[in-house]
Structures are given as structure tokens and as C-alpha cells.
Amino acid sequence: MTKIPTLADKALIQALAEALLREAEKLGVVVTIERQPCAPLAMGNHQPVICVWPHRKEQA
């Protein structure tokens, strides 16, 4: 049986995600985490997709 996340669990995951983004920024990369729908498109059938690529520097 899947555990129902508590507010503390959600806060921990949020803090970890923010730390990941800060570290990625230091390293000069961009990170995105998205949900990609899977067939059949019902009952929350999706999977996470994580992409990491170099940060595009702004041209002056």
C-alpha cells in the first residue's frame, strides 16, 4: 500500500528540489521535471521525465 505523503514529506521534497536547482545553477545546467502522460490517459497514468542540459548564456 502506498503511503499518503504528509505536509512534512512534501516540504522535504520541495526543499530537496530547490537545492537541486541551486546546485544545477552553480554548475551551469538547467533541470526540468515534468509529467508525461502515458496510454491509457486515465486515472493519473503518467511518468516523470527529467531533462538536464547546459544553460544557454545570454549574449551581451
C-alpha positions as CSV (number, residue, x, y, z in Angstrom):
1,M,0.0,0.0,0.0
2,T,1.3,3.5,-0.9
3,K,1.9,5.8,2.0
4,I,0.0,9.1,1.8
5,P,2.5,11.9,1.9
6,T,2.3,14.3,4.9
7,L,2.9,18.0,4.8
8,A,6.4,17.4,6.2
9,D,7.1,14.9,3.4
10,K,6.0,17.5,0.8
11,A,8.1,20.2,2.4
12,L,11.2,17.9,2.4
13,I,10.7,17.1,-1.3
14,Q,10.2,20.8,-2.1
15,A,13.4,21.7,-0.2
16,L,15.4,19.0,-2.0
17,A,14.1,20.1,-5.4
18,E,15.1,23.7,-4.6
19,A,18.6,22.6,-3.5
20,L,18.9,20.6,-6.8
21,L,18.0,23.7,-8.8
22,R,20.5,25.8,-6.9
23,E,23.3,23.2,-7.5
24,A,22.4,22.9,-11.1
25,E,22.6,26.7,-11.5
26,K,26.1,26.7,-9.9
27,L,27.2,24.0,-12.4
28,G,25.7,25.9,-15.4
29,V,22.9,23.5,-16.2
30,V,19.1,23.6,-16.4
31,V,17.0,20.9,-14.9
32,T,13.3,20.3,-15.6
33,I,11.0,17.7,-14.1
34,E,7.7,17.2,-16.0
35,R,4.9,14.7,-16.0
36,Q,4.4,12.9,-19.3
37,P,1.0,11.2,-19.9
38,C,1.0,7.5,-20.7
39,A,-1.6,5.5,-22.5
40,P,-4.3,4.9,-21.4
41,L,-4.9,8.5,-20.5
42,A,-6.9,7.8,-17.4
43,M,-6.5,7.5,-13.6
44,G,-3.4,9.6,-13.4
45,N,-1.3,7.3,-15.7
46,H,1.9,9.3,-16.1
47,Q,5.6,9.1,-15.7
48,P,8.2,11.7,-14.6
49,V,10.6,13.0,-17.3
50,I,13.8,14.7,-16.1
51,C,15.9,16.7,-18.5
52,V,19.3,18.3,-17.9
53,W,21.1,20.4,-20.4
54,P,23.7,23.2,-20.4
55,H,22.4,26.7,-19.6
56,R,22.4,29.0,-22.6
57,K,24.3,32.0,-21.7
58,E,22.8,35.4,-22.5
59,Q,24.6,37.2,-25.3
60,A,25.7,40.7,-24.4
